[in-house]
Each structure stands twice: as C-alpha cells, then as structure tokens.
Amino acid sequence: VSNSNPPMHGTIRWIGTMPQVYVAGVELEAAMDRCTDGVCLQNGIRYFNCPPNKGYFCLLERLVPDQRCIASSQDSKSSMREQGQAIMERDQAMKERDQAQEKQIEVTRERDQAIKERDHAIMEF
C-alpha cells in the first residue's frame, strides 16, 4: 500500500466497489490496529477471510507492486532463462551423441555384412 506509515505489505484478497469507488481488500503480512478479519467495519459485510487484525480495505489507486516481488520475479525469470538454455544445450549434446551412436551402429552393420560376405565366399571356395 503506497504512502502508508508504517509501510504495509500484503496480498490482495478481494476487489470490488464500496459505494461507487473501487476498493481492494488486502490481507496484510503483519497485524495492525484498526484492521479486521475481512469484514468491512463500515457495513459489517465479510468480503474475504484472513486472520484477525490483518484485513485492510483501501482504494485501488493506493496499491503498488511490492518491489520485493518484482526483484524476485526478475531473478526468477533470469534463472528460468538460464535453465532453459542449459536444457537446450543438454538436448543438443544428446542429439549429437545419438547421431554418433547411430553412425557407429551403421559402421558395425556394414562391417558385419562384409564379414558375412567374406565367410560365405570362403565356404563356397
């Protein structure tokens, strides 16, 4: 939640209107005075569930992305790219190995065929 003192961090649990303004129901990470368990104090209606003193309602325009999550997300994307690259390199190495094995099998078959032909020629002699 922007411009809050102390800073408030949480997870959006509900988005809707209360009368004619867009509001978010947020489950805060830390309990705070004057917060609820997801019940709006103005009208007594439950909009979401959370532990006591962690439910907070605010205007949507006061919400900002948590910079901790953005940094973590970027690190995660970078890590995923690295893992993807490693998988592609491993797959390429496996294809090359398979091609080398197929070539070796072909060479072995040709050699076996040549030996059979030689043995057959010897037997006819």
C-alpha positions in Angstrom: 0.0 0.0 0.0 1.6 3.3 -1.1 2.1 6.3 1.2 1.5 4.2 4.4 3.4 4.8 7.5 4.5 2.3 8.6 4.8 0.5 5.3 2.1 -2.1 4.7 2.7 -5.2 2.6 0.1 -7.8 1.8 -1.8 -9.9 -0.7 -5.0 -8.7 -2.5 -7.8 -11.0 -1.5 -10.8 -9.1 -2.9 -11.5 -6.3 -5.4 -14.9 -4.6 -5.8 -16.9 -1.4 -5.2 -18.0 0.2 -2.0 -20.3 2.6 -2.8 -19.2 3.7 -6.2 -15.4 3.5 -5.6 -13.1 0.7 -6.5 -11.7 -0.9 -3.3 -9.3 -3.7 -2.6 -9.4 -6.0 0.4 -5.8 -6.8 1.4 -4.5 -9.4 3.8 -1.6 -7.7 5.4 1.6 -9.6 6.3 1.7 -8.1 9.8 -1.3 -7.5 12.1 -2.2 -3.9 12.7 -4.7 -2.0 14.9 -7.9 -0.9 13.3 -7.7 -3.8 10.8 -10.3 -6.6 10.6 -10.5 -10.3 9.6 -12.0 -9.4 6.2 -15.2 -7.8 7.4 -15.8 -4.1 6.4 -16.2 -2.0 9.5 -18.5 0.4 7.7 -21.2 -2.0 6.7 -20.4 -5.2 8.6 -20.2 -7.3 5.4 -17.5 -10.0 5.1 -15.6 -9.7 1.8 -12.8 -12.1 2.4 -11.3 -14.2 5.1 -8.0 -13.6 6.9 -6.5 -13.8 10.4 -7.7 -11.1 12.9 -6.2 -7.6 12.5 -4.8 -8.4 9.1 -7.7 -7.3 6.9 -7.4 -3.9 5.3 -9.5 -2.1 2.8 -8.1 0.7 0.6 -8.7 2.5 -2.7 -7.2 0.6 -5.7 -5.1 3.7 -6.6 -3.2 3.3 -3.4 -1.9 -0.1 -4.3 1.6 -0.5 -5.8 3.5 -3.6 -6.7 5.8 -4.9 -4.0 9.3 -4.2 -5.1 10.5 -7.3 -3.2 8.3 -9.5 -5.6 9.4 -7.6 -8.7 13.1 -8.2 -7.9 12.4 -11.8 -7.1 10.4 -12.2 -10.3 13.2 -10.8 -12.4 15.7 -13.1 -10.7 13.3 -16.0 -11.3 12.9 -15.1 -15.0 16.7 -14.8 -15.4 17.1 -18.2 -13.7 14.4 -19.7 -15.9 16.2 -18.4 -19.0 19.5 -19.9 -17.8 17.8 -23.2 -17.0 16.1 -23.2 -20.5 19.5 -22.5 -22.1 21.1 -25.4 -20.2 18.2 -27.7 -21.2 18.6 -26.8 -24.9 22.4 -27.3 -24.7 21.9 -30.7 -23.0 19.3 -31.7 -25.6 21.7 -30.7 -28.4 24.5 -32.8 -26.8 22.2 -35.7 -26.5 21.2 -35.4 -30.2 24.8 -35.3 -31.2 25.6 -38.4 -29.0 22.6 -40.2 -30.6 23.8 -39.4 -34.1 27.3 -40.6 -33.3 25.8 -43.8 -31.9 23.6 -44.3 -35.0 26.7 -43.8 -37.2 28.6 -46.4 -35.1 25.7 -48.8 -35.4 25.7 -48.3 -39.2 29.5 -48.9 -39.4 29.1 -52.0 -37.3 26.3 -53.3 -39.6 28.4 -52.7 -42.7 31.4 -54.5 -41.1 29.2 -57.4 -40.1 27.8 -57.6 -43.6 31.3 -57.6 -45.1 32.4 -60.4 -42.7 29.3 -62.5 -43.6 30.0 -62.0 -47.3 33.7 -62.9 -46.8 32.7 -66.0 -44.8 30.2 -67.0 -47.4 32.8 -66.6 -50.2 35.2 -68.8 -48.1 32.6 -71.5 -47.6 31.9 -71.7 -51.3 35.6 -72.0 -52.1 
